[in-house]
Amino acid sequence: MSSKVELLVPEGRVRTSFIFPTPRLGELKGKVIGFMGNGKPNADILLSRLANLLGREYNLLGTRSKDKPRVTEPATFIDELAKECQAVVNAIGD
């Protein structure tokens, strides 16, 4: 009886590409900042505290908060949040 062994090599090809980050905001005063949670425990607490702190310290025009229902799901609202805000803070919890 003969048997066949399949050898799998878990090496991937590394591809590099250039990215062009969005320019930084000059200042936060008068800006609307978004806060996006990833659905993990405590992310909402962290983002809420950060939104309050930034609002007081930098005189923000406003804040918007959105949470993904679960960490494994995509943020279907990301385009909407990007249109409403000049910057978005994305956080995880646990």
Sequence and secondary structure as in RCSB ss.txt:
>XXXX:A:sequence
MSSKVELLVPEGRVRTSFIFPTPRLGELKGKVIGFMGNGKPNADILLSRLANLLGREYNLLGTRSKDKPRVTEPA
TFIDELAKECQAVVNAIGD
>XXXX:A:secstr
                         S  TT EEEEEE SSTTHHHHHHHHHHHHHHHHT SEEEEEE SSTTS  
TTHHHHHHH SEEEEE   
